Protein backbone atom coordinates (compact mmCIF):
# COMPACT_ATOMS: atom_id res chain seq x y z
CA UNK A 1 0.00 0.00 0.00
CA UNK A 2 1.54 3.27 -1.14
CA UNK A 3 5.11 3.82 0.13
CA UNK A 4 4.61 1.51 3.13
CA UNK A 5 5.61 -2.12 3.62
CA UNK A 6 1.97 -3.13 4.06
CA UNK A 7 1.10 -5.97 1.68
CA UNK A 8 -2.67 -5.79 1.55
CA UNK A 9 -5.42 -7.42 -0.46
CA UNK A 10 -6.96 -4.96 -2.95
CA UNK A 11 -10.18 -5.13 -0.95
CA UNK A 12 -10.35 -4.64 2.79
CA UNK A 13 -13.49 -4.75 4.89
CA UNK A 14 -15.02 -1.47 6.01
CA UNK A 15 -16.36 -1.87 9.56
CA UNK A 16 -18.58 1.19 10.06
CA UNK A 17 -21.56 -1.16 10.25
CA UNK A 18 -20.06 -2.85 13.35
CA UNK A 19 -20.96 0.25 15.42
CA UNK A 20 -23.72 -1.58 17.30
CA UNK A 21 -26.14 1.25 16.56
CA UNK A 22 -24.27 3.45 19.03
CA UNK A 23 -23.91 7.21 18.58
CA UNK A 24 -25.16 9.42 15.76
CA UNK A 25 -22.70 7.95 13.26
CA UNK A 26 -23.35 4.39 14.40
CA UNK A 27 -27.09 4.70 13.83
CA UNK A 28 -26.50 4.98 10.10
CA UNK A 29 -26.63 1.17 9.96
CA UNK A 30 -28.89 -1.36 11.75
CA UNK A 31 -27.40 -3.11 14.77
CA UNK A 32 -25.63 -6.35 13.88
CA UNK A 33 -25.46 -9.37 16.15
CA UNK A 34 -22.12 -10.65 17.40
CA UNK A 35 -22.76 -13.86 15.47
CA UNK A 36 -23.26 -12.01 12.18
CA UNK A 37 -20.16 -9.87 12.76
CA UNK A 38 -18.12 -12.99 13.49
CA UNK A 39 -19.44 -14.66 10.34
CA UNK A 40 -18.73 -11.60 8.17
CA UNK A 41 -15.15 -11.40 9.42
CA UNK A 42 -14.59 -15.15 9.07
CA UNK A 43 -15.89 -15.21 5.48
CA UNK A 44 -13.76 -12.18 4.60
CA UNK A 45 -10.63 -13.82 5.95
CA UNK A 46 -11.36 -17.11 4.20
CA UNK A 47 -11.86 -15.25 0.92
CA UNK A 48 -8.46 -13.56 1.00
CA UNK A 49 -9.18 -10.20 2.65
CA UNK A 50 -6.32 -9.50 5.06
CA UNK A 51 -7.15 -6.05 6.43
CA UNK A 52 -10.00 -4.28 8.18
CA UNK A 53 -10.80 -0.59 8.48
CA UNK A 54 -12.56 0.83 11.53
CA UNK A 55 -12.60 4.14 13.43
CA UNK A 56 -12.98 5.77 16.81
CA UNK A 57 -16.19 7.53 15.72
CA UNK A 58 -17.86 4.28 14.67
CA UNK A 59 -19.95 3.77 17.77
CA UNK A 60 -17.39 5.49 20.00
CA UNK A 61 -15.10 2.47 19.79
CA UNK A 62 -17.80 -0.19 19.59
CA UNK A 63 -16.77 -1.09 16.03
CA UNK A 64 -13.14 -1.49 17.10
CA UNK A 65 -14.20 -3.79 19.92
CA UNK A 66 -16.51 -5.84 17.73
CA UNK A 67 -13.79 -6.23 15.10
CA UNK A 68 -11.23 -7.34 17.70
CA UNK A 69 -13.66 -9.88 19.15
CA UNK A 70 -14.44 -11.29 15.71
CA UNK A 71 -10.77 -11.53 14.71
CA UNK A 72 -9.97 -13.31 17.96
CA UNK A 73 -12.92 -15.68 17.53
CA UNK A 74 -11.69 -16.52 14.03
CA UNK A 75 -8.24 -17.39 15.35
CA UNK A 76 -6.64 -14.64 13.26
CA UNK A 77 -3.10 -13.50 13.98
CA UNK A 78 -1.50 -10.04 13.76
CA UNK A 79 1.19 -11.75 11.69
CA UNK A 80 -1.30 -12.22 8.87
CA UNK A 81 -4.04 -9.64 9.41
CA UNK A 82 -3.78 -5.84 9.42
CA UNK A 83 -6.01 -3.36 11.24
CA UNK A 84 -6.57 0.27 10.28
CA UNK A 85 -8.41 2.73 12.50
CA UNK A 86 -8.89 6.49 12.68
CA UNK A 87 -8.61 9.40 15.10
CA UNK A 88 -11.59 11.78 15.13
CA UNK A 89 -10.32 15.39 14.82
CA UNK A 90 -13.45 17.56 14.90
CA UNK A 91 -13.51 19.95 17.90
CA UNK A 92 -10.06 18.66 18.92
CA UNK A 93 -6.41 19.63 18.61
CA UNK A 94 -3.46 17.48 17.58
CA UNK A 95 -2.60 16.98 21.25
CA UNK A 96 -5.60 14.61 21.43
CA UNK A 97 -3.77 12.11 19.21
CA UNK A 98 -1.28 10.91 21.86
CA UNK A 99 -3.84 11.35 24.68
CA UNK A 100 -6.34 8.96 23.06
CA UNK A 101 -4.07 6.28 21.60
CA UNK A 102 -4.28 4.10 24.71
CA UNK A 103 -8.07 4.02 24.38
CA UNK A 104 -7.79 2.96 20.75
CA UNK A 105 -5.45 0.13 21.68
CA UNK A 106 -7.67 -0.88 24.60
CA UNK A 107 -10.71 -1.06 22.34
CA UNK A 108 -8.75 -3.18 19.86
CA UNK A 109 -7.84 -5.59 22.68
CA UNK A 110 -4.17 -5.90 21.83
CA UNK A 111 -4.47 -5.81 18.05
CA UNK A 112 -1.76 -3.48 16.72
CA UNK A 113 -2.69 -0.43 14.67
CA UNK A 114 -1.06 -1.00 11.29
CA UNK A 115 -2.50 2.17 9.78
CA UNK A 116 -3.66 5.13 11.90
CA UNK A 117 -5.57 7.78 10.00
CA UNK A 118 -6.81 11.31 10.62
CA UNK A 119 -10.50 10.87 9.84
CA UNK A 120 -11.28 14.40 8.60
CA UNK A 121 -9.31 17.52 7.64
CA UNK A 122 -11.32 19.66 10.08
CA UNK A 123 -9.79 20.29 13.52
CA UNK A 124 -8.33 23.08 15.65
CA UNK A 125 -4.83 22.10 14.48
CA UNK A 126 -3.01 22.09 11.15
CA UNK A 127 -2.30 18.94 9.19
CA UNK A 128 1.38 19.52 9.96
CA UNK A 129 0.74 19.53 13.71
CA UNK A 130 -1.33 16.35 13.40
CA UNK A 131 1.35 14.58 11.38
CA UNK A 132 4.01 15.58 13.91
CA UNK A 133 2.01 13.87 16.66
CA UNK A 134 1.38 10.84 14.46
CA UNK A 135 5.12 10.65 13.74
CA UNK A 136 5.85 10.52 17.46
CA UNK A 137 3.50 7.55 17.85
CA UNK A 138 5.09 5.76 14.89
CA UNK A 139 8.62 6.29 16.22
CA UNK A 140 7.51 5.03 19.64
CA UNK A 141 6.08 1.87 18.05
CA UNK A 142 2.49 2.65 19.06
CA UNK A 143 1.34 2.63 15.41
CA UNK A 144 3.00 1.36 12.24
CA UNK A 145 1.91 3.64 9.41
CA UNK A 146 0.11 6.95 8.98
CA UNK A 147 -2.80 7.86 6.74
CA UNK A 148 -5.46 10.52 6.32
CA UNK A 149 -9.06 10.56 5.19
CA UNK A 150 -11.07 13.08 3.19
CA UNK A 151 -7.98 15.27 2.64
CA UNK A 152 -7.77 17.54 -0.40
CA UNK A 153 -4.80 17.40 -2.76
CA UNK A 154 -3.17 20.36 -1.02
CA UNK A 155 -3.74 18.87 2.44
CA UNK A 156 -2.23 15.57 1.25
CA UNK A 157 0.89 17.43 0.15
CA UNK A 158 1.12 19.23 3.48
CA UNK A 159 0.75 15.99 5.42
CA UNK A 160 3.32 14.13 3.34
CA UNK A 161 5.78 17.03 3.55
CA UNK A 162 5.47 17.10 7.35
CA UNK A 163 6.10 13.35 7.56
CA UNK A 164 9.06 13.49 5.17
CA UNK A 165 10.64 16.00 7.54
CA UNK A 166 10.39 13.27 10.19
CA UNK A 167 11.85 10.60 7.90
CA UNK A 168 8.41 9.07 7.30
CA UNK A 169 5.82 9.05 4.52
CA UNK A 170 2.08 9.41 4.20
CA UNK A 171 0.69 5.99 3.29
CA UNK A 172 -2.86 6.70 2.16
CA UNK A 173 -5.81 9.02 1.76
CA UNK A 174 -9.23 7.46 2.34
CA UNK A 175 -11.87 9.15 0.22
CA UNK A 176 -15.21 8.43 -1.39
CA UNK A 177 -14.71 6.92 -4.84
CA UNK A 178 -16.82 4.66 -7.03
CA UNK A 179 -18.25 4.43 -10.53
CA UNK A 180 -20.98 6.92 -9.59
CA UNK A 181 -18.74 9.34 -7.72
CA UNK A 182 -15.47 10.06 -9.51
CA UNK A 183 -14.82 13.55 -8.20
CA UNK A 184 -11.30 12.66 -7.04
CA UNK A 185 -10.35 12.30 -10.71
CA UNK A 186 -11.23 15.98 -11.27
CA UNK A 187 -10.19 17.73 -8.05
CA UNK A 188 -6.54 16.67 -8.06
CA UNK A 189 -6.70 14.05 -5.31
CA UNK A 190 -6.12 11.00 -7.51
CA UNK A 191 -3.48 12.79 -9.60
CA UNK A 192 -1.61 13.90 -6.48
CA UNK A 193 -1.79 10.43 -4.97
CA UNK A 194 -0.22 8.94 -8.09
CA UNK A 195 2.45 11.64 -8.21
CA UNK A 196 3.47 11.09 -4.56
CA UNK A 197 3.00 7.32 -4.61
CA UNK A 198 0.28 7.51 -1.96
CA UNK A 199 -2.51 4.93 -1.95
CA UNK A 200 -6.17 5.80 -2.28
CA UNK A 201 -8.55 3.86 -0.04
CA UNK A 202 -12.00 4.07 -1.62
CA UNK A 203 -14.88 4.11 0.83
CA UNK A 204 -18.52 3.77 -0.23
CA UNK A 205 -17.26 1.82 -3.28
CA UNK A 206 -20.80 0.70 -4.17
CA UNK A 207 -22.42 4.12 -3.58
CA UNK A 208 -24.37 2.86 -0.55
CA UNK A 209 -25.58 -0.17 -2.51
CA UNK A 210 -26.81 1.65 -5.63
CA UNK A 211 -24.24 -0.10 -7.83
CA UNK A 212 -25.68 -3.48 -6.86
CA UNK A 213 -28.59 -2.68 -9.17
CA UNK A 214 -31.14 -4.12 -6.75
CA UNK A 215 -32.83 -0.76 -6.19
CA UNK A 216 -33.12 -0.21 -9.95
CA UNK A 217 -34.72 -3.60 -10.41
CA UNK A 218 -37.03 -3.25 -7.41
CA UNK A 219 -37.50 0.38 -6.26
CA UNK A 220 -39.83 -0.86 -3.51
CA UNK A 221 -36.70 -1.95 -1.62
CA UNK A 222 -35.91 1.72 -0.98
CA UNK A 223 -38.78 1.82 1.52
CA UNK A 224 -36.94 -0.68 3.73
CA UNK A 225 -33.76 1.44 3.95
CA UNK A 226 -33.20 2.82 7.44
CA UNK A 227 -31.32 5.95 8.43
CA UNK A 228 -30.24 8.94 6.32
CA UNK A 229 -29.07 6.79 3.42
CA UNK A 230 -32.56 6.79 1.88
CA UNK A 231 -32.43 10.60 1.57
CA UNK A 232 -29.68 10.41 -1.06
CA UNK A 233 -30.71 11.74 -4.45
CA UNK A 234 -29.43 8.56 -6.07
CA UNK A 235 -32.35 6.61 -4.58
CA UNK A 236 -34.98 8.97 -5.96
CA UNK A 237 -36.72 8.09 -9.26
CA UNK A 238 -34.71 10.65 -11.25
CA UNK A 239 -31.47 9.33 -9.79
CA UNK A 240 -32.33 5.74 -10.61
CA UNK A 241 -33.21 6.73 -14.16
CA UNK A 242 -29.95 8.64 -14.62
CA UNK A 243 -27.80 5.68 -13.56
CA UNK A 244 -29.80 2.92 -15.29
CA UNK A 245 -27.53 2.71 -18.40
CA UNK A 246 -24.50 1.95 -16.21
CA UNK A 247 -26.42 -0.64 -14.19
CA UNK A 248 -27.53 -2.34 -17.41
CA UNK A 249 -23.91 -2.67 -18.59
CA UNK A 250 -22.81 -3.96 -15.18
CA UNK A 251 -25.52 -6.62 -15.52
CA UNK A 252 -24.19 -7.66 -18.93
CA UNK A 253 -20.61 -7.94 -17.70
CA UNK A 254 -21.78 -9.81 -14.62
CA UNK A 255 -23.36 -12.44 -16.84
CA UNK A 256 -20.12 -12.72 -18.84
CA UNK A 257 -17.94 -13.24 -15.75
CA UNK A 258 -20.39 -15.28 -13.70
CA UNK A 259 -20.39 -12.48 -11.17
CA UNK A 260 -22.77 -9.84 -9.81
CA UNK A 261 -23.03 -6.15 -10.74
CA UNK A 262 -21.50 -5.27 -7.36
CA UNK A 263 -18.49 -7.47 -8.09
CA UNK A 264 -18.02 -5.86 -11.50
CA UNK A 265 -18.15 -2.39 -9.91
CA UNK A 266 -15.58 -3.36 -7.27
CA UNK A 267 -13.37 -5.02 -9.86
CA UNK A 268 -13.32 -1.82 -11.92
CA UNK A 269 -12.33 0.17 -8.85
CA UNK A 270 -9.30 -1.95 -7.95
CA UNK A 271 -8.01 -2.30 -11.52
CA UNK A 272 -8.76 1.00 -13.28
CA UNK A 273 -5.81 2.85 -11.72
CA UNK A 274 -3.08 0.23 -11.48
CA UNK A 275 -2.20 -0.48 -7.85
CA UNK A 276 -3.09 2.98 -6.53
CA UNK A 277 -6.64 2.26 -5.40
CA UNK A 278 -7.73 -0.10 -2.63
CA UNK A 279 -11.39 -0.36 -1.63
CA UNK A 280 -13.25 -1.08 1.58
CA UNK A 281 -16.78 -2.32 0.90
CA UNK A 282 -18.80 -2.99 4.01
CA UNK A 283 -20.92 -6.02 4.76
CA UNK A 284 -23.97 -6.01 7.00
CA UNK A 285 -24.87 -9.62 6.19
CA UNK A 286 -22.67 -12.70 5.69
CA UNK A 287 -23.68 -13.00 2.04
CA UNK A 288 -22.40 -9.47 1.46
CA UNK A 289 -18.95 -10.63 2.58
CA UNK A 290 -19.16 -13.54 0.13
CA UNK A 291 -20.00 -11.03 -2.61
CA UNK A 292 -17.01 -8.87 -1.72
CA UNK A 293 -14.34 -11.57 -1.87
CA UNK A 294 -15.57 -12.90 -5.23
CA UNK A 295 -14.71 -9.50 -6.73
CA UNK A 296 -10.99 -10.29 -6.29
CA UNK A 297 -11.04 -13.52 -8.28
CA UNK A 298 -11.11 -12.12 -11.82
CA UNK A 299 -9.99 -9.07 -13.77
CA UNK A 300 -11.93 -7.01 -16.29
CA UNK A 301 -10.25 -6.45 -19.63
CA UNK A 302 -8.65 -3.11 -20.47
CA UNK A 303 -11.38 -2.33 -23.00
CA UNK A 304 -14.07 -3.10 -20.43
CA UNK A 305 -12.41 -0.89 -17.82
CA UNK A 306 -12.34 1.94 -20.37
CA UNK A 307 -15.92 1.36 -21.46
CA UNK A 308 -17.21 1.48 -17.87
CA UNK A 309 -15.21 4.65 -17.25
CA UNK A 310 -16.81 6.35 -20.24
CA UNK A 311 -20.32 5.14 -19.44
CA UNK A 312 -20.07 6.07 -15.76
CA UNK A 313 -18.91 9.56 -16.71
CA UNK A 314 -22.39 10.11 -18.15
CA UNK A 315 -24.07 8.89 -14.95
CA UNK A 316 -21.73 9.93 -12.14
CA UNK A 317 -22.10 12.84 -9.73
CA UNK A 318 -20.77 16.12 -11.05
N, C-alpha and C positions, 0 to 999 in steps of 0.2 A: 504494500500500500504506500503510494507516494515515495518519499525519500527514506522511509523507515525500513526496519528489518521485519516488519509484520507480513507474514505470508498468509493471506486471507482468501477464503472462497469469494468469488465475485458477488455472491449474495450473502448477506448476513440476515439475522432476524431482528426486526424492530420490535421493541418490547413495551411500547407505550400502553398497549392494551392489557398489560399485566398490572395496571395501577390499582386494581381492586375497587374501582369506582370511587376512589378517595380523592378529595380536592377538586377544584374547578376543572383542572386539566384532565384529571383521572376520570371524570364523569363523561368525557367524550365517548368512551366505549362502555359497553355493558360489563358487569363484573364477571370475571371468569373464575371457575372453580380451580382449586389446587390440582385436581386430577386432570383437567383439560390443559392447564399450563404445563404440567409435567409431560403430558402426551405430546403437546406441540413442540416442546424442547427436544424430547427424545426423537421424534420423527425428523426434526431439523438436523440433529446430529447424525442420525443414520443416513440421511440423504446427502451428506457432505458439507453442510454448513458448519463452519468452525468459529464463528464469532457472533456476538450478540450485543445489541446497542440499547442501552437504557438511559435513565437520567434521574437526577435528584427531583425534578419537578413532577415526574410521573408518579402521582400518588404520594408525594413527599417521602420517597424512598421505598414505598411499597412494591414498586416494580423491581427495584434492585433486589429486595429481599426475596420476592417470588422467583426471580431468575436464579438467584443463588440456590434456593431450595430445590428448584427443578434440575439444575446442573448437578447438584450433589446426589439427588435421587437417581439420576441417570448414570452415576458413576463416572462422570466426566472429570478430566484432569486439567489443571492449568498448563500442563505441558503441551496439550493438544488443542485447547479451547481458549479463545481470547474474549475479553469483556471490555466494552467501551461504555463509558457513562459521561455525564455532563454536569457542570456547575452552573447554577442558575444565577445570572448576574443582575437582573432587574431590581432596582432599589438597593443595590449593594455596591461595595467598593472591592478592589482587587484584594484587599486584606482579608476578605472573607474566604478566599481560596485556601490558604493554609489553615484557617480556623475551622473549616468544615470538612477537611479531607478525612479526619478520623471517623466522622459520621458516615461518610461514603463507604469507607472500608468496613465499618461495622455492619452496615446494611448489606454489604456484599459477602459477609460472613467468611472473610479470609480470601476470597477470590481477588487476585491482583487486578489493578486497573491498567490495562494495556494501552488504552487510548482515553485520555481525559480531555474533554472538549468544553469550551465556553459556549453555552447554549444560544446566546443571543448577542448582538453587538451593542445592546443598550445597557449601560451601567453608569455609575458615578465615576468610573475610572477609564483611562484610555486603554486601547488594545495593548499598547506597549507595557503599561503597568501590569496588566493581567498576564501577559506572556512572561514578564520577569518573575512573577510569583509562581507560575506554572513551571518555569525553568528550575526554580529552587526545589520544587517537589520532585522533578525528574532527576536532578543531581543527587537528591537525598534518597532516591530509590523508592519513593512513595508511589510514583506513577512511571510508566515506561515511555509513552509518547504523547504528543500534544496536538490537539485539533481545535477547530472552531466550528461554529454552525451559524448559518444565515449571515455570514460576513460578505460585504461587498468586495469587489475586486481591489479597491484601494485599501480596505481594512485587512484583506488577506496579505497584501504587500507589507503593510505596517507590522502585522503579527509575525510574518516570516523574517522581516528585517530585525525585529527585536530578538527573536530566537537565534538568528545567525550570530548576533553580537555575543550570545551566550554559548556559542559553539553547538547549537542545536538547530533543528529545522521544524517548520510547520508540516505536519503529516497530511492533514485533510481539512476540507470545508464541507460540512453537511448542509445541503440545501434541497429545496423542493425541485424535482426534475422528473419529467415523464413525457410520454408522447403527446400529452395534452397540455403540458406546461413546460415550454422550452425557453423560458425567459433568460436562463443563464447563458444561452448561446448568443444573446443579443446585448447583454449588459456588461460583458467583459469578464464575468466570473469564470466561465469554462476556459476562455482563452488564457486568462491569467494563470489558472491552475495548470494548464498544459505547459505554459512558458516556465513556470517555477518548479514543475515536476510534482505538484501537490495533487493528491487524490480528491476526487469529488465523491461524497457519499450521498446518494439520491434517496431522500425520504419521500413518502407518498408516491412511490413509483407506479402505482396503479390508479392515481387520482381518486383516492378514497373509494376504490372499487368500480369506478365508471368504466375503466378499460377491460373489465371482465366481460362487458357486454350484457350482463344479466338484467340490468335496469333498462336497456334498450329493448330487449326481447320481452320483458314483462314489467312495464312501468308501475304496476300495482305494488311491486316490491318496495318502492320508495316510501310507501306509507308505513312500512315496518321499521324504517331507519330511526334510531333514537339519537338524541343529542343534536348539536348544531350542524352536523354533517349534511342533514337533509335541506338546510337552507342554501347550500351552494347552488349557484346558477346552473352548473352542469347537470343537476338533477331535474331541472325544470324542462317542460316540453320543448322550448326553443333550444335549450342546451343539448338535449338528446338528439334533436333533429340535426343540429350543426355537426355533431360528432359521429353520426350514423355512417358516413362513408368510410371512415377509418375503422370502425367496429366491423363493418362488412368485410374489409380486407383482412383484418385480424382473424376473422372466422375462416376465411379461405385458406390462409396460411396455417391455421391450426389444423385444419383437415389434412393438409399436405404433410405436416410433421407429426401427426398423431398427438397433438398437444391441445391446449386450450388457448383462447384469446389472451388470457392473463399471462400465460407462459410465453407467448409470442411477444407481448409488450415488454416483459422483463428481459427476454433474450435480446431484443433490440437495445435496451438500455445498457446492458453490460458488454455489448459488442460494437456499438456504433462509434465509440470514441477510443478504440484501442483498449489499453489497460487503465485509463484514467478514471473511469466511473465504476464505482461499486454501488450496490443498491440494498436497501433494507426494507423489504416488504414485511408487513405485520402478518399475524395469523391469530384470529380469534376463535378458530375451530381447528381441530386436528386435520381435517381434510384441506384446510388452507395451507398448512405446512407441507402437506404432500404435493400440493400444486406448486408451491414455491420451488422445492428442490428439483422437480422435473424440468424447470426452466433452465437448469445448468447442464442438461444432458445432450443438448444439440446446439447447433450454431446456424443462424440464418445466413444466407448467401449475401455477398456484397451488393448485388443488384436489389435484393429484397430489403436490405437495410436502407439503401438509398430511396427505394420506392416508398417505404413507410415514412421516411423523413420528409419527403415531398408531400405526401398525402396528409401527414399530421400537421404540416405547416398551414394547411388550409383550414384545419379544425382546432388548432391549439389556441390557448389564451394569448391575447396580444399584450 
